[in-house]
Amino acid sequence: MLPRSIRGSRSLGFWVVITGAVLWAVSLTALLIVSPLGTAVSSDPGAEAISYWVTLLPSAVGIALVLLIPRRSRPRTSVVRERRPFVITTVVLLVLAALFPLACAMIPLQGELYILGKLILLIILPAVVLLLVRRGVHIDFDKSAARWWAPAIVIVIWTVLSQVAPWNPTFAIAGLDPAVVVTAAVATALTAGVGEELFYRRWLQTRLEAGLGAWSGIVIASLAFALMHLGSHGTGDFFIDVARVIVVQGSFGLFLGIMWWRYRNLTANVIVHVFANGWAVGVALLAG
């Protein structure tokens, strides 16, 4: 049975969702005022500004598709299994989520240190804690075929809109060492594509859903995911940087969070995340 304090905390869900929506709207308004034609979405040096509709359309369409496909499938819930391990693991994960962008700003974590910091704070430490403190939450997994064919449809359409369509930017590989590019792509796929989906969706969002309700859990995890990118996408203008990551990475995180909530298929989430970070690089490498 769900503890009374946890049941009571669900009343915060409405205000969490409203606060998240307001933050997103204010952030987008600020970006439209400062850079009305678009904003850079990549941390690569010299990355060009991308129109907002190009940036946001794939996530918006992806969210709509996830909510509609399949029509008769119910969302897969997560519930608190035992209160004490639930509280311990949730607090640890929230602290680590806040610690990573702080470490990026204060140390700072850049280059190899950034990858190492992410590996330690977002993958190794939480994995150790979750191995030692178990039975925090229970996830209701869908065992039907829809768990695979439904996200497959979403992934194909999202990939066409976000990577294949002619309005998307290309990766400029000229002048770069292919070996370095491949090494960086593999490191990103492991720490971002796999590591971030484990941390922000499988571990953190699942617990926030169990404690606060599905939508508030998705919103908080998406905001944490967005703010994590301050370490790699910051330009020095703090408030605009925060607005940018909330709109760009936050919208992408919302799409991934709703995918995880609806399908509980981490493989599908990882594929989307790896495509988002590496599709253009892979095309450039294959093209020589």
Stockholm file with secondary structure:
# STOCKHOLM 1.0

chainA/1-288         MLPRSIRGSRSLGFWVVITGAVLWAVSLTALLIVSPLGTAVSSDPGAEAISYWVTLLPSAVGIALVLLIPRRSRPRTSVVRERRPFVITTVVLLVLAALFPLACAMIPLQGELYILGKLILLIILPAVVLLLVRRGVHIDFDKSAARWWAPAIVIVIWTVLSQVAPWNPTFAIAGLDPAVVVTAAVATALTAGVGEELFYRRWLQTRLEAGLGAWSGIVIASLAFALMHLGSHGTGDFFIDVARVIVVQGSFGLFLGIMWWRYRNLTANVIVHVFANGWAVGVALLAG
#=GR chainA/1-288 SS CCCHHHHHHGGGHHHHHHHHHHHHHHHHHHHHHHCTTCBCCCCSTTCCCBCHHHHHHHHHHHHHHHHHSSTTCCCCCEEESCHHHHHHHHHHHHHHHHHHHHHHHHSCCCTHHHHHHHIIIIIIHHHHHHHHSCCSEEECCCCSTHHHHHHHHHHHHHHIIIIISTTSCCCCCTTSCHHHHHHHHHHHIIIIIIIIIIIIIIIIIHHHHHHHCHHHHHHHHHHHHHHHTHHHHCCSCHHHHHHHHHHHHHHHHHHHHHHHHHHCCHHHHHHHHHHHHHHHHHHHHHTC
#=GC SS_cons         CCCHHHHHHGGGHHHHHHHHHHHHHHHHHHHHHHCTTCBCCCCSTTCCCBCHHHHHHHHHHHHHHHHHSSTTCCCCCEEESCHHHHHHHHHHHHHHHHHHHHHHHHSCCCTHHHHHHHIIIIIIHHHHHHHHSCCSEEECCCCSTHHHHHHHHHHHHHHIIIIISTTSCCCCCTTSCHHHHHHHHHHHIIIIIIIIIIIIIIIIIHHHHHHHCHHHHHHHHHHHHHHHTHHHHCCSCHHHHHHHHHHHHHHHHHHHHHHHHHHCCHHHHHHHHHHHHHHHHHHHHHTC
//
